[in-house]
Each structure stands twice: as C-alpha cells, then as structure tokens.
Amino acid sequence: MTDTSTPLPRFGLDHEHYAALVIGRPATVEGSFDGLAAIHARFATLSAELGLPVAFIAGARVEEDEDHEVEGVVGLVLAVARFGDRPATPEGALLQRHAVADVPDAVWTAARELGLTLGEDTGLFLAAGGWSVATLHAGEPDDMGWDASSGRDWPGEIVGKKLASASADGTPYRLLTAEVIAAAAASPCLSASYA
C-alpha cells in the first residue's frame, strides 16, 4: 500500500472494523472525537506532503460525546483490511522490505505535536483499527464463489495458518516477531472482524 492513491480510513471514528500492518511504534493519546478527527486530518495532510500513507491507527472507537485514552500505532501503513471486504493480501516481500528507518522524522514530530505519547518499541505491527480484531494469516482467501460486485459482505474463509492477532478488547496492536514475519512472507493474508 505504500502509495497515497486511496485515502486511509479514519480509524476509530467511522464505525468500521479494520486491520492494518504498520511500520512504526505504539502511541497513546487522551482522545475525544474532535481530537481524533484532528489527528486524522493532520496525518492525511502529512501523507499528501510525503507521498506516503502515514496514520495513527486508533485501537478503539470514539463517539462524539466521549473522551478517553486511546491506544494505537503510528507510522507507515503497509496494508489495510476492512471487515466485510475480501481480506488484504499484500506482497509478501513488503513485510520484510521496510524498516522503521523508512518512516520520516516528520511523522514522529507530528505525532508529538498532536499530543501522542510514543512508545519505545519499533517495528512491524499488526493493529486493530476501531473496535476490532486484526488477524494475520499465512494463507489465501477462499472466496467461495463470492463476487465483489454483489454488494454482500465477503462470506469466504482464509485457508492457512493464523499467525497473530490484536484486539481492541485488549491490546490493539502486536509487534510482529521476525519468525512471524518470515512465516507470513510467502502468502500474508490480513483480515478484520469486530471485537
């Protein structure tokens, strides 16, 4: 996904369930709906300026009348899957090609200016966006005769091995180990469901 031709979702604001693969680091913010909307707007602008898809993947859903701490991941977005759509199948080499050094310093600067507290861990993260469960498999989607033009949610299943998951109902992100990345590299399959 390392281009900006398709705008990134407003993770945590649009009532959708997402999974993302992100090169970056954990972050927390005291979040209100308007505050999270401002964070998304700033990262959308920064994405356009950098020509890279950068975002804060909020691992919670924030309603207009709420104000609470939101955990997530900030960085370079490699792939996104949305519940109801066919799972994302990014190029396997993509998972091994990028490192946190590929994330421009402007991303960390913007995150701090927006009030995000950055964690120490860096690397490739599996992140749940919104009130979601994100799952990474080594495998392929079986569409079971589904046609994307039907307007129906994807009814298929993923044929392969589940490697990692992250849930908004717990910790909404997981730092992927070198072993998991290597296991997924041949056929990564990213899916989202609701928490």
PyMOL commands that place a pseudoatom at each C-alpha (Angstrom):
pseudoatom trace, name=CA, resn=MET, resi=1, chain=A, elem=C, hetatm=0, pos=[0.000, 0.000, 0.000]
pseudoatom trace, name=CA, resn=THR, resi=2, chain=A, elem=C, hetatm=0, pos=[2.954, 2.336, 0.113]
pseudoatom trace, name=CA, resn=ASP, resi=3, chain=A, elem=C, hetatm=0, pos=[1.196, 4.963, -2.011]
pseudoatom trace, name=CA, resn=THR, resi=4, chain=A, elem=C, hetatm=0, pos=[-1.439, 7.573, -1.248]
pseudoatom trace, name=CA, resn=SER, resi=5, chain=A, elem=C, hetatm=0, pos=[-3.790, 6.994, -4.202]
pseudoatom trace, name=CA, resn=THR, resi=6, chain=A, elem=C, hetatm=0, pos=[-6.524, 5.767, -1.841]
pseudoatom trace, name=CA, resn=PRO, resi=7, chain=A, elem=C, hetatm=0, pos=[-7.155, 7.836, 1.300]
pseudoatom trace, name=CA, resn=LEU, resi=8, chain=A, elem=C, hetatm=0, pos=[-6.696, 5.953, 4.544]
pseudoatom trace, name=CA, resn=PRO, resi=9, chain=A, elem=C, hetatm=0, pos=[-9.718, 5.339, 6.770]
pseudoatom trace, name=CA, resn=ARG, resi=10, chain=A, elem=C, hetatm=0, pos=[-10.476, 7.493, 9.798]
pseudoatom trace, name=CA, resn=PHE, resi=11, chain=A, elem=C, hetatm=0, pos=[-9.603, 4.672, 12.201]
pseudoatom trace, name=CA, resn=GLY, resi=12, chain=A, elem=C, hetatm=0, pos=[-11.763, 4.801, 15.327]
pseudoatom trace, name=CA, resn=LEU, resi=13, chain=A, elem=C, hetatm=0, pos=[-14.239, 7.391, 14.017]
pseudoatom trace, name=CA, resn=ASP, resi=14, chain=A, elem=C, hetatm=0, pos=[-16.207, 5.806, 11.178]
pseudoatom trace, name=CA, resn=HIS, resi=15, chain=A, elem=C, hetatm=0, pos=[-17.784, 2.782, 12.946]
pseudoatom trace, name=CA, resn=GLU, resi=16, chain=A, elem=C, hetatm=0, pos=[-15.941, 0.350, 10.678]
pseudoatom trace, name=CA, resn=HIS, resi=17, chain=A, elem=C, hetatm=0, pos=[-13.686, -2.523, 11.706]
pseudoatom trace, name=CA, resn=TYR, resi=18, chain=A, elem=C, hetatm=0, pos=[-10.129, -2.516, 10.338]
pseudoatom trace, name=CA, resn=ALA, resi=19, chain=A, elem=C, hetatm=0, pos=[-6.859, -4.408, 10.494]
pseudoatom trace, name=CA, resn=ALA, resi=20, chain=A, elem=C, hetatm=0, pos=[-3.584, -2.783, 9.468]
pseudoatom trace, name=CA, resn=LEU, resi=21, chain=A, elem=C, hetatm=0, pos=[0.071, -3.641, 9.056]
pseudoatom trace, name=CA, resn=VAL, resi=22, chain=A, elem=C, hetatm=0, pos=[2.141, -0.645, 10.128]
pseudoatom trace, name=CA, resn=ILE, resi=23, chain=A, elem=C, hetatm=0, pos=[5.859, 0.083, 10.352]
pseudoatom trace, name=CA, resn=GLY, resi=24, chain=A, elem=C, hetatm=0, pos=[6.008, 2.332, 13.353]
pseudoatom trace, name=CA, resn=ARG, resi=25, chain=A, elem=C, hetatm=0, pos=[5.590, 2.479, 17.092]
pseudoatom trace, name=CA, resn=PRO, resi=26, chain=A, elem=C, hetatm=0, pos=[2.835, 2.316, 19.699]
pseudoatom trace, name=CA, resn=ALA, resi=27, chain=A, elem=C, hetatm=0, pos=[1.208, 5.567, 20.749]
pseudoatom trace, name=CA, resn=THR, resi=28, chain=A, elem=C, hetatm=0, pos=[-1.435, 6.725, 23.203]
pseudoatom trace, name=CA, resn=VAL, resi=29, chain=A, elem=C, hetatm=0, pos=[-3.466, 9.889, 23.316]
pseudoatom trace, name=CA, resn=GLU, resi=30, chain=A, elem=C, hetatm=0, pos=[-6.198, 11.298, 25.513]
pseudoatom trace, name=CA, resn=GLY, resi=31, chain=A, elem=C, hetatm=0, pos=[-8.831, 11.212, 22.805]
pseudoatom trace, name=CA, resn=SER, resi=32, chain=A, elem=C, hetatm=0, pos=[-12.038, 12.980, 22.072]
pseudoatom trace, name=CA, resn=PHE, resi=33, chain=A, elem=C, hetatm=0, pos=[-13.925, 12.662, 18.795]
pseudoatom trace, name=CA, resn=ASP, resi=34, chain=A, elem=C, hetatm=0, pos=[-12.767, 16.118, 17.667]
pseudoatom trace, name=CA, resn=GLY, resi=35, chain=A, elem=C, hetatm=0, pos=[-9.209, 15.463, 18.847]
pseudoatom trace, name=CA, resn=LEU, resi=36, chain=A, elem=C, hetatm=0, pos=[-9.017, 12.169, 16.971]
pseudoatom trace, name=CA, resn=ALA, resi=37, chain=A, elem=C, hetatm=0, pos=[-10.536, 13.823, 13.883]
pseudoatom trace, name=CA, resn=ALA, resi=38, chain=A, elem=C, hetatm=0, pos=[-7.780, 16.475, 14.062]
pseudoatom trace, name=CA, resn=ILE, resi=39, chain=A, elem=C, hetatm=0, pos=[-5.116, 13.751, 14.312]
pseudoatom trace, name=CA, resn=HIS, resi=40, chain=A, elem=C, hetatm=0, pos=[-6.530, 12.014, 11.230]
pseudoatom trace, name=CA, resn=ALA, resi=41, chain=A, elem=C, hetatm=0, pos=[-6.708, 15.304, 9.321]
pseudoatom trace, name=CA, resn=ARG, resi=42, chain=A, elem=C, hetatm=0, pos=[-3.080, 16.145, 10.137]
pseudoatom trace, name=CA, resn=PHE, resi=43, chain=A, elem=C, hetatm=0, pos=[-1.839, 12.712, 9.073]
pseudoatom trace, name=CA, resn=ALA, resi=44, chain=A, elem=C, hetatm=0, pos=[-3.892, 12.905, 5.845]
pseudoatom trace, name=CA, resn=THR, resi=45, chain=A, elem=C, hetatm=0, pos=[-2.152, 16.199, 5.063]
pseudoatom trace, name=CA, resn=LEU, resi=46, chain=A, elem=C, hetatm=0, pos=[1.222, 14.739, 6.001]
pseudoatom trace, name=CA, resn=SER, resi=47, chain=A, elem=C, hetatm=0, pos=[0.557, 11.693, 3.772]
pseudoatom trace, name=CA, resn=ALA, resi=48, chain=A, elem=C, hetatm=0, pos=[-0.057, 14.012, 0.823]
pseudoatom trace, name=CA, resn=GLU, resi=49, chain=A, elem=C, hetatm=0, pos=[3.077, 16.034, 1.595]
pseudoatom trace, name=CA, resn=LEU, resi=50, chain=A, elem=C, hetatm=0, pos=[5.301, 12.956, 1.969]
pseudoatom trace, name=CA, resn=GLY, resi=51, chain=A, elem=C, hetatm=0, pos=[3.678, 10.842, -0.743]
pseudoatom trace, name=CA, resn=LEU, resi=52, chain=A, elem=C, hetatm=0, pos=[3.454, 8.010, 1.816]
pseudoatom trace, name=CA, resn=PRO, resi=53, chain=A, elem=C, hetatm=0, pos=[0.448, 6.548, 3.652]
pseudoatom trace, name=CA, resn=VAL, resi=54, chain=A, elem=C, hetatm=0, pos=[1.057, 7.545, 7.283]
pseudoatom trace, name=CA, resn=ALA, resi=55, chain=A, elem=C, hetatm=0, pos=[-1.548, 7.400, 10.033]
pseudoatom trace, name=CA, resn=PHE, resi=56, chain=A, elem=C, hetatm=0, pos=[-2.472, 6.834, 13.653]
pseudoatom trace, name=CA, resn=ILE, resi=57, chain=A, elem=C, hetatm=0, pos=[-4.363, 3.540, 13.835]
pseudoatom trace, name=CA, resn=ALA, resi=58, chain=A, elem=C, hetatm=0, pos=[-6.680, 4.138, 16.794]
pseudoatom trace, name=CA, resn=GLY, resi=59, chain=A, elem=C, hetatm=0, pos=[-7.475, 0.848, 18.511]
pseudoatom trace, name=CA, resn=ALA, resi=60, chain=A, elem=C, hetatm=0, pos=[-10.844, 1.989, 19.826]
pseudoatom trace, name=CA, resn=ARG, resi=61, chain=A, elem=C, hetatm=0, pos=[-13.993, 3.658, 18.589]
pseudoatom trace, name=CA, resn=VAL, resi=62, chain=A, elem=C, hetatm=0, pos=[-14.525, 7.185, 19.890]
pseudoatom trace, name=CA, resn=GLU, resi=63, chain=A, elem=C, hetatm=0, pos=[-18.041, 8.636, 19.914]
pseudoatom trace, name=CA, resn=GLU, resi=64, chain=A, elem=C, hetatm=0, pos=[-18.779, 12.361, 19.696]
pseudoatom trace, name=CA, resn=ASP, resi=65, chain=A, elem=C, hetatm=0, pos=[-19.608, 12.647, 23.411]
pseudoatom trace, name=CA, resn=GLU, resi=66, chain=A, elem=C, hetatm=0, pos=[-16.641, 10.590, 24.667]
pseudoatom trace, name=CA, resn=ASP, resi=67, chain=A, elem=C, hetatm=0, pos=[-13.211, 11.479, 25.964]
pseudoatom trace, name=CA, resn=HIS, resi=68, chain=A, elem=C, hetatm=0, pos=[-10.841, 8.670, 26.961]
pseudoatom trace, name=CA, resn=GLU, resi=69, chain=A, elem=C, hetatm=0, pos=[-7.335, 7.349, 26.408]
pseudoatom trace, name=CA, resn=VAL, resi=70, chain=A, elem=C, hetatm=0, pos=[-6.854, 5.708, 23.028]
pseudoatom trace, name=CA, resn=GLU, resi=71, chain=A, elem=C, hetatm=0, pos=[-4.041, 3.254, 22.290]
pseudoatom trace, name=CA, resn=GLY, resi=72, chain=A, elem=C, hetatm=0, pos=[-2.825, 2.515, 18.812]
pseudoatom trace, name=CA, resn=VAL, resi=73, chain=A, elem=C, hetatm=0, pos=[0.091, 2.563, 16.397]
pseudoatom trace, name=CA, resn=VAL, resi=74, chain=A, elem=C, hetatm=0, pos=[1.514, 5.451, 14.399]
pseudoatom trace, name=CA, resn=GLY, resi=75, chain=A, elem=C, hetatm=0, pos=[3.670, 5.086, 11.298]
pseudoatom trace, name=CA, resn=LEU, resi=76, chain=A, elem=C, hetatm=0, pos=[3.835, 3.970, 7.673]
pseudoatom trace, name=CA, resn=VAL, resi=77, chain=A, elem=C, hetatm=0, pos=[0.791, 1.890, 6.691]
pseudoatom trace, name=CA, resn=LEU, resi=78, chain=A, elem=C, hetatm=0, pos=[1.665, -1.124, 4.530]
pseudoatom trace, name=CA, resn=ALA, resi=79, chain=A, elem=C, hetatm=0, pos=[-1.770, -2.769, 4.256]
pseudoatom trace, name=CA, resn=VAL, resi=80, chain=A, elem=C, hetatm=0, pos=[-5.368, -2.306, 5.460]
pseudoatom trace, name=CA, resn=ALA, resi=81, chain=A, elem=C, hetatm=0, pos=[-8.267, -4.758, 5.590]
pseudoatom trace, name=CA, resn=ARG, resi=82, chain=A, elem=C, hetatm=0, pos=[-11.883, -3.844, 6.388]
pseudoatom trace, name=CA, resn=PHE, resi=83, chain=A, elem=C, hetatm=0, pos=[-14.454, -6.201, 7.887]
pseudoatom trace, name=CA, resn=GLY, resi=84, chain=A, elem=C, hetatm=0, pos=[-16.926, -7.194, 5.179]
pseudoatom trace, name=CA, resn=ASP, resi=85, chain=A, elem=C, hetatm=0, pos=[-14.366, -6.856, 2.395]
pseudoatom trace, name=CA, resn=ARG, resi=86, chain=A, elem=C, hetatm=0, pos=[-12.113, -9.548, 0.991]
pseudoatom trace, name=CA, resn=PRO, resi=87, chain=A, elem=C, hetatm=0, pos=[-9.001, -9.875, 3.203]
pseudoatom trace, name=CA, resn=ALA, resi=88, chain=A, elem=C, hetatm=0, pos=[-5.936, -7.912, 2.143]
pseudoatom trace, name=CA, resn=THR, resi=89, chain=A, elem=C, hetatm=0, pos=[-3.143, -9.935, 0.550]
pseudoatom trace, name=CA, resn=PRO, resi=90, chain=A, elem=C, hetatm=0, pos=[-0.115, -7.633, 0.426]
pseudoatom trace, name=CA, resn=GLU, resi=91, chain=A, elem=C, hetatm=0, pos=[3.045, -8.615, -1.383]
pseudoatom trace, name=CA, resn=GLY, resi=92, chain=A, elem=C, hetatm=0, pos=[4.994, -10.850, 0.992]
pseudoatom trace, name=CA, resn=ALA, resi=93, chain=A, elem=C, hetatm=0, pos=[8.294, -9.069, 0.382]
pseudoatom trace, name=CA, resn=LEU, resi=94, chain=A, elem=C, hetatm=0, pos=[6.648, -5.841, 1.543]
pseudoatom trace, name=CA, resn=LEU, resi=95, chain=A, elem=C, hetatm=0, pos=[6.678, -7.142, 5.114]
pseudoatom trace, name=CA, resn=GLN, resi=96, chain=A, elem=C, hetatm=0, pos=[10.433, -7.660, 5.044]
pseudoatom trace, name=CA, resn=ARG, resi=97, chain=A, elem=C, hetatm=0, pos=[11.411, -4.721, 2.849]
pseudoatom trace, name=CA, resn=HIS, resi=98, chain=A, elem=C, hetatm=0, pos=[10.533, -1.853, 5.187]
pseudoatom trace, name=CA, resn=ALA, resi=99, chain=A, elem=C, hetatm=0, pos=[12.081, -0.821, 8.489]
pseudoatom trace, name=CA, resn=VAL, resi=100, chain=A, elem=C, hetatm=0, pos=[11.274, 1.906, 10.981]
pseudoatom trace, name=CA, resn=ALA, resi=101, chain=A, elem=C, hetatm=0, pos=[14.065, 3.966, 9.402]
pseudoatom trace, name=CA, resn=ASP, resi=102, chain=A, elem=C, hetatm=0, pos=[11.720, 4.298, 6.378]
pseudoatom trace, name=CA, resn=VAL, resi=103, chain=A, elem=C, hetatm=0, pos=[9.297, 6.352, 8.482]
pseudoatom trace, name=CA, resn=PRO, resi=104, chain=A, elem=C, hetatm=0, pos=[10.180, 10.031, 8.020]
pseudoatom trace, name=CA, resn=ASP, resi=105, chain=A, elem=C, hetatm=0, pos=[11.021, 12.014, 11.174]
pseudoatom trace, name=CA, resn=ALA, resi=106, chain=A, elem=C, hetatm=0, pos=[8.126, 14.324, 10.256]
pseudoatom trace, name=CA, resn=VAL, resi=107, chain=A, elem=C, hetatm=0, pos=[5.745, 11.538, 11.368]
pseudoatom trace, name=CA, resn=TRP, resi=108, chain=A, elem=C, hetatm=0, pos=[7.208, 11.404, 14.888]
pseudoatom trace, name=CA, resn=THR, resi=109, chain=A, elem=C, hetatm=0, pos=[7.290, 15.208, 15.080]
pseudoatom trace, name=CA, resn=ALA, resi=110, chain=A, elem=C, hetatm=0, pos=[3.638, 15.475, 14.030]
pseudoatom trace, name=CA, resn=ALA, resi=111, chain=A, elem=C, hetatm=0, pos=[2.635, 12.754, 16.499]
pseudoatom trace, name=CA, resn=ARG, resi=112, chain=A, elem=C, hetatm=0, pos=[4.263, 14.585, 19.401]
pseudoatom trace, name=CA, resn=GLU, resi=113, chain=A, elem=C, hetatm=0, pos=[2.784, 17.937, 18.318]
pseudoatom trace, name=CA, resn=LEU, resi=114, chain=A, elem=C, hetatm=0, pos=[-0.667, 16.298, 18.272]
pseudoatom trace, name=CA, resn=GLY, resi=115, chain=A, elem=C, hetatm=0, pos=[-0.233, 15.086, 21.854]
pseudoatom trace, name=CA, resn=LEU, resi=116, chain=A, elem=C, hetatm=0, pos=[0.503, 11.428, 21.159]
pseudoatom trace, name=CA, resn=THR, resi=117, chain=A, elem=C, hetatm=0, pos=[2.819, 9.730, 23.626]
pseudoatom trace, name=CA, resn=LEU, resi=118, chain=A, elem=C, hetatm=0, pos=[5.117, 7.434, 21.657]
pseudoatom trace, name=CA, resn=GLY, resi=119, chain=A, elem=C, hetatm=0, pos=[6.186, 4.044, 22.954]
pseudoatom trace, name=CA, resn=GLU, resi=120, chain=A, elem=C, hetatm=0, pos=[9.731, 2.716, 22.781]
pseudoatom trace, name=CA, resn=ASP, resi=121, chain=A, elem=C, hetatm=0, pos=[9.101, -0.395, 20.645]
pseudoatom trace, name=CA, resn=THR, resi=122, chain=A, elem=C, hetatm=0, pos=[9.556, -0.028, 16.902]
pseudoatom trace, name=CA, resn=GLY, resi=123, chain=A, elem=C, hetatm=0, pos=[8.990, -2.418, 14.026]
pseudoatom trace, name=CA, resn=LEU, resi=124, chain=A, elem=C, hetatm=0, pos=[6.184, -4.029, 12.058]
pseudoatom trace, name=CA, resn=PHE, resi=125, chain=A, elem=C, hetatm=0, pos=[2.909, -4.011, 13.964]
pseudoatom trace, name=CA, resn=LEU, resi=126, chain=A, elem=C, hetatm=0, pos=[-0.421, -5.728, 13.444]
pseudoatom trace, name=CA, resn=ALA, resi=127, chain=A, elem=C, hetatm=0, pos=[-3.001, -3.144, 14.538]
pseudoatom trace, name=CA, resn=ALA, resi=128, chain=A, elem=C, hetatm=0, pos=[-6.750, -3.242, 15.158]
pseudoatom trace, name=CA, resn=GLY, resi=129, chain=A, elem=C, hetatm=0, pos=[-8.437, -0.067, 13.911]
pseudoatom trace, name=CA, resn=GLY, resi=130, chain=A, elem=C, hetatm=0, pos=[-11.695, 0.848, 15.608]
pseudoatom trace, name=CA, resn=TRP, resi=131, chain=A, elem=C, hetatm=0, pos=[-13.430, -1.659, 17.899]
pseudoatom trace, name=CA, resn=SER, resi=132, chain=A, elem=C, hetatm=0, pos=[-11.900, -4.564, 16.005]
pseudoatom trace, name=CA, resn=VAL, resi=133, chain=A, elem=C, hetatm=0, pos=[-9.848, -7.729, 15.944]
pseudoatom trace, name=CA, resn=ALA, resi=134, chain=A, elem=C, hetatm=0, pos=[-6.963, -7.790, 13.457]
pseudoatom trace, name=CA, resn=THR, resi=135, chain=A, elem=C, hetatm=0, pos=[-5.614, -11.157, 12.311]
pseudoatom trace, name=CA, resn=LEU, resi=136, chain=A, elem=C, hetatm=0, pos=[-2.590, -12.075, 10.205]
pseudoatom trace, name=CA, resn=HIS, resi=137, chain=A, elem=C, hetatm=0, pos=[-2.544, -15.461, 8.484]
pseudoatom trace, name=CA, resn=ALA, resi=138, chain=A, elem=C, hetatm=0, pos=[-0.118, -17.261, 6.248]
pseudoatom trace, name=CA, resn=GLY, resi=139, chain=A, elem=C, hetatm=0, pos=[-2.603, -18.365, 3.627]
pseudoatom trace, name=CA, resn=GLU, resi=140, chain=A, elem=C, hetatm=0, pos=[-5.038, -17.404, 0.921]
pseudoatom trace, name=CA, resn=PRO, resi=141, chain=A, elem=C, hetatm=0, pos=[-8.656, -16.233, 0.959]
pseudoatom trace, name=CA, resn=ASP, resi=142, chain=A, elem=C, hetatm=0, pos=[-11.183, -18.747, -0.395]
pseudoatom trace, name=CA, resn=ASP, resi=143, chain=A, elem=C, hetatm=0, pos=[-13.920, -16.584, -1.910]
pseudoatom trace, name=CA, resn=MET, resi=144, chain=A, elem=C, hetatm=0, pos=[-16.386, -19.492, -2.016]
pseudoatom trace, name=CA, resn=GLY, resi=145, chain=A, elem=C, hetatm=0, pos=[-17.965, -18.122, -5.216]
pseudoatom trace, name=CA, resn=TRP, resi=146, chain=A, elem=C, hetatm=0, pos=[-18.294, -14.554, -3.895]
pseudoatom trace, name=CA, resn=ASP, resi=147, chain=A, elem=C, hetatm=0, pos=[-18.423, -11.712, -6.410]
pseudoatom trace, name=CA, resn=ALA, resi=148, chain=A, elem=C, hetatm=0, pos=[-17.230, -8.285, -5.204]
pseudoatom trace, name=CA, resn=SER, resi=149, chain=A, elem=C, hetatm=0, pos=[-19.928, -6.559, -7.294]
pseudoatom trace, name=CA, resn=SER, resi=150, chain=A, elem=C, hetatm=0, pos=[-22.705, -8.357, -5.387]
pseudoatom trace, name=CA, resn=GLY, resi=151, chain=A, elem=C, hetatm=0, pos=[-22.792, -5.746, -2.628]
pseudoatom trace, name=CA, resn=ARG, resi=152, chain=A, elem=C, hetatm=0, pos=[-22.665, -8.503, 0.002]
pseudoatom trace, name=CA, resn=ASP, resi=153, chain=A, elem=C, hetatm=0, pos=[-20.070, -8.912, 2.724]
pseudoatom trace, name=CA, resn=TRP, resi=154, chain=A, elem=C, hetatm=0, pos=[-17.285, -11.359, 1.930]
pseudoatom trace, name=CA, resn=PRO, resi=155, chain=A, elem=C, hetatm=0, pos=[-18.534, -14.789, 3.081]
pseudoatom trace, name=CA, resn=GLY, resi=156, chain=A, elem=C, hetatm=0, pos=[-15.321, -16.716, 2.495]
pseudoatom trace, name=CA, resn=GLU, resi=157, chain=A, elem=C, hetatm=0, pos=[-12.720, -18.161, 4.772]
pseudoatom trace, name=CA, resn=ILE, resi=158, chain=A, elem=C, hetatm=0, pos=[-8.959, -17.982, 4.975]
pseudoatom trace, name=CA, resn=VAL, resi=159, chain=A, elem=C, hetatm=0, pos=[-7.185, -21.212, 4.164]
pseudoatom trace, name=CA, resn=GLY, resi=160, chain=A, elem=C, hetatm=0, pos=[-3.918, -21.261, 6.079]
pseudoatom trace, name=CA, resn=LYS, resi=161, chain=A, elem=C, hetatm=0, pos=[-2.337, -20.777, 9.472]
pseudoatom trace, name=CA, resn=LYS, resi=162, chain=A, elem=C, hetatm=0, pos=[-3.255, -17.989, 11.897]
pseudoatom trace, name=CA, resn=LEU, resi=163, chain=A, elem=C, hetatm=0, pos=[-0.010, -16.291, 12.955]
pseudoatom trace, name=CA, resn=ALA, resi=164, chain=A, elem=C, hetatm=0, pos=[-1.001, -13.325, 15.120]
pseudoatom trace, name=CA, resn=SER, resi=165, chain=A, elem=C, hetatm=0, pos=[-3.940, -11.255, 16.261]
pseudoatom trace, name=CA, resn=ALA, resi=166, chain=A, elem=C, hetatm=0, pos=[-4.585, -7.993, 18.107]
pseudoatom trace, name=CA, resn=SER, resi=167, chain=A, elem=C, hetatm=0, pos=[-7.860, -6.837, 19.621]
pseudoatom trace, name=CA, resn=ALA, resi=168, chain=A, elem=C, hetatm=0, pos=[-9.320, -3.531, 20.764]
pseudoatom trace, name=CA, resn=ASP, resi=169, chain=A, elem=C, hetatm=0, pos=[-10.792, -5.578, 23.606]
pseudoatom trace, name=CA, resn=GLY, resi=170, chain=A, elem=C, hetatm=0, pos=[-7.232, -5.992, 24.948]
pseudoatom trace, name=CA, resn=THR, resi=171, chain=A, elem=C, hetatm=0, pos=[-4.067, -4.551, 23.449]
pseudoatom trace, name=CA, resn=PRO, resi=172, chain=A, elem=C, hetatm=0, pos=[-4.998, -3.217, 19.998]
pseudoatom trace, name=CA, resn=TYR, resi=173, chain=A, elem=C, hetatm=0, pos=[-1.608, -3.886, 18.475]
pseudoatom trace, name=CA, resn=ARG, resi=174, chain=A, elem=C, hetatm=0, pos=[1.048, -6.584, 18.356]
pseudoatom trace, name=CA, resn=LEU, resi=175, chain=A, elem=C, hetatm=0, pos=[4.714, -6.161, 17.480]
pseudoatom trace, name=CA, resn=LEU, resi=176, chain=A, elem=C, hetatm=0, pos=[5.425, -8.935, 14.975]
pseudoatom trace, name=CA, resn=THR, resi=177, chain=A, elem=C, hetatm=0, pos=[8.486, -11.067, 15.593]
pseudoatom trace, name=CA, resn=ALA, resi=178, chain=A, elem=C, hetatm=0, pos=[10.991, -11.958, 12.896]
pseudoatom trace, name=CA, resn=GLU, resi=179, chain=A, elem=C, hetatm=0, pos=[9.624, -15.523, 12.981]
pseudoatom trace, name=CA, resn=VAL, resi=180, chain=A, elem=C, hetatm=0, pos=[6.044, -14.381, 12.337]
pseudoatom trace, name=CA, resn=ILE, resi=181, chain=A, elem=C, hetatm=0, pos=[7.144, -12.041, 9.544]
pseudoatom trace, name=CA, resn=ALA, resi=182, chain=A, elem=C, hetatm=0, pos=[9.125, -14.856, 7.895]
pseudoatom trace, name=CA, resn=ALA, resi=183, chain=A, elem=C, hetatm=0, pos=[6.178, -17.265, 8.229]
pseudoatom trace, name=CA, resn=ALA, resi=184, chain=A, elem=C, hetatm=0, pos=[3.794, -14.731, 6.646]
pseudoatom trace, name=CA, resn=ALA, resi=185, chain=A, elem=C, hetatm=0, pos=[6.149, -13.618, 3.863]
pseudoatom trace, name=CA, resn=ALA, resi=186, chain=A, elem=C, hetatm=0, pos=[5.171, -16.342, 1.372]
pseudoatom trace, name=CA, resn=SER, resi=187, chain=A, elem=C, hetatm=0, pos=[1.428, -15.525, 1.499]
pseudoatom trace, name=CA, resn=PRO, resi=188, chain=A, elem=C, hetatm=0, pos=[0.360, -12.855, 4.015]
pseudoatom trace, name=CA, resn=CYS, resi=189, chain=A, elem=C, hetatm=0, pos=[-3.367, -12.506, 4.489]
pseudoatom trace, name=CA, resn=LEU, resi=190, chain=A, elem=C, hetatm=0, pos=[-4.788, -9.723, 6.685]
pseudoatom trace, name=CA, resn=SER, resi=191, chain=A, elem=C, hetatm=0, pos=[-8.370, -9.715, 7.949]
pseudoatom trace, name=CA, resn=ALA, resi=192, chain=A, elem=C, hetatm=0, pos=[-10.556, -7.681, 10.299]
pseudoatom trace, name=CA, resn=SER, resi=193, chain=A, elem=C, hetatm=0, pos=[-13.552, -8.594, 12.412]
pseudoatom trace, name=CA, resn=TYR, resi=194, chain=A, elem=C, hetatm=0, pos=[-15.415, -6.897, 15.218]
pseudoatom trace, name=CA, resn=ALA, resi=195, chain=A, elem=C, hetatm=0, pos=[-14.259, -7.160, 18.840]
for i in range(1, 195): cmd.bond("trace and resi %d" % i, "trace and resi %d" % (i + 1))
show_as sticks, trace
zoom trace
